[in-house]
Amino acid sequence: MITFSNPPGAPQPASRYSQAALVEGPGKRLVISGQVGVALDGTVPPGGKAQIAQALANLKAVLAAHGATTADIVKITVFLTETALVGAWRAARDAAMEGAAPTSTLLIVAGLADPRFVVEVEAEAFLPA
């Protein structure tokens, strides 16, 4: 139902992601709002790595609530406020994706909705019928 590719006419990815995702067949599209590093009790963990881990945990919780896993993600977009967090993001993403390589966009931004936030992750998933 989902075919990921890195076509020969496009540059190879800089890390573990795919240049394209072809989604075919009956199913459902799940669009997930940006997840930030906020715990269920409303606290924001200190430090970029902790916020990245929390944002990914929040993303997985939303996926699970809809019967999906990271294997169902076809597109992931991350916003970081610090270039120094790119390596930590890539390592955490690779571990969270458990071998999957969805299409991906990474942006470095001046800020997010709350000045304490350093990461926001949004995703789209496809759930086969």
C-alpha positions as CSV (number, residue, x, y, z in Angstrom):
1,M,0.0,0.0,0.0
2,I,2.9,2.4,0.7
3,T,6.1,2.4,-1.4
4,F,8.9,4.6,-0.3
5,S,11.6,5.5,-2.8
6,N,14.7,7.5,-3.5
7,P,14.6,7.9,-7.3
8,P,17.9,8.1,-9.2
9,G,17.1,11.6,-10.5
10,A,17.0,13.1,-7.0
11,P,19.8,13.4,-4.5
12,Q,20.2,10.7,-1.9
13,P,18.8,11.6,1.5
14,A,21.2,13.2,4.0
15,S,20.0,10.8,6.8
16,R,17.4,8.0,7.2
17,Y,14.4,9.2,5.2
18,S,12.8,8.7,1.8
19,Q,12.4,11.2,-1.0
20,A,8.9,10.0,-1.8
21,A,6.0,7.9,-0.5
22,L,3.4,6.5,-3.0
23,V,0.2,5.6,-1.1
24,E,-2.1,3.3,-3.0
25,G,-5.3,1.4,-2.2
26,P,-8.2,1.9,0.2
27,G,-7.4,3.2,3.6
28,K,-7.5,6.2,5.9
29,R,-5.2,9.2,6.0
30,L,-4.3,10.4,9.5
31,V,-2.9,13.9,9.8
32,I,-1.3,14.7,13.2
33,S,-0.9,18.2,14.6
34,G,2.5,19.3,15.8
35,Q,3.6,17.5,19.0
36,V,5.8,19.3,21.4
37,G,7.8,18.2,24.4
38,V,5.0,18.6,26.9
39,A,4.3,15.8,29.4
40,L,0.8,14.7,30.3
41,D,1.0,16.7,33.5
42,G,1.8,19.9,31.5
43,T,5.4,20.1,32.4
44,V,8.1,20.8,29.8
45,P,11.3,18.8,30.3
46,P,14.5,20.8,30.4
47,G,16.9,20.3,27.5
48,G,16.5,19.5,23.9
49,K,17.0,15.8,24.0
50,A,14.4,15.4,26.7
51,Q,11.9,17.5,24.7
52,I,12.6,15.5,21.6
53,A,11.9,12.2,23.4
54,Q,8.7,13.6,24.9
55,A,7.5,15.0,21.5
56,L,8.1,11.6,19.9
57,A,6.3,9.8,22.8
58,N,3.4,12.2,22.3
59,L,3.4,11.4,18.5
60,K,3.4,7.6,19.2
61,A,0.5,8.1,21.7
62,V,-1.6,9.8,19.0
63,L,-0.7,7.1,16.5
64,A,-1.7,4.4,19.0
65,A,-5.0,6.1,19.7
66,H,-5.9,5.5,16.1
67,G,-4.5,2.0,15.8
68,A,-1.4,3.1,14.0
69,T,2.4,2.8,14.6
70,T,5.4,4.6,13.3
71,A,5.5,2.1,10.5
72,D,2.3,3.8,9.2
73,I,3.9,7.3,9.0
74,V,4.4,8.5,5.4
75,K,5.5,12.0,6.2
76,I,7.2,13.6,9.2
77,T,8.0,17.3,9.6
78,V,10.2,18.6,12.5
79,F,10.8,22.2,13.6
80,L,13.9,22.8,15.8
81,T,14.9,26.1,17.3
82,E,18.5,25.1,17.6
83,T,20.8,23.8,14.9
84,A,22.8,22.0,17.6
85,L,19.8,19.6,18.1
86,V,19.9,18.2,14.5
87,G,22.1,15.2,15.5
88,A,20.0,14.5,18.6
89,W,16.8,14.7,16.5
90,R,18.1,12.3,13.8
91,A,19.3,9.8,16.4
92,A,16.0,9.9,18.3
93,R,13.9,9.8,15.1
94,D,15.8,6.8,13.8
95,A,15.3,4.9,17.0
96,A,11.6,5.9,17.2
97,M,10.9,4.9,13.6
98,E,12.2,1.4,14.2
99,G,13.7,1.0,10.7
100,A,11.0,2.9,8.9
101,A,12.2,5.7,6.6
102,P,9.2,8.0,5.9
103,T,9.5,11.2,3.9
104,S,10.9,13.9,6.0
105,T,11.4,17.7,6.3
106,L,13.5,19.4,8.9
107,L,13.3,23.1,9.5
108,I,15.3,25.3,11.8
109,V,13.0,28.1,13.1
110,A,13.4,31.2,15.2
111,G,10.8,30.1,17.7
112,L,7.7,28.0,18.5
113,A,4.4,28.8,20.2
114,D,5.9,28.8,23.7
115,P,9.5,30.1,24.2
116,R,10.3,27.0,26.3
117,F,9.7,24.7,23.3
118,V,12.7,23.7,21.2
119,V,11.0,21.0,19.0
120,E,7.7,20.4,17.3
121,V,6.9,17.2,15.3
122,E,4.0,16.7,12.9
123,A,3.2,13.7,10.8
124,E,0.9,12.1,8.3
125,A,0.1,8.4,8.4
126,F,-1.8,6.0,6.2
127,L,-3.8,3.2,7.7
128,P,-4.8,0.5,5.2
129,A,-8.4,-0.6,5.2
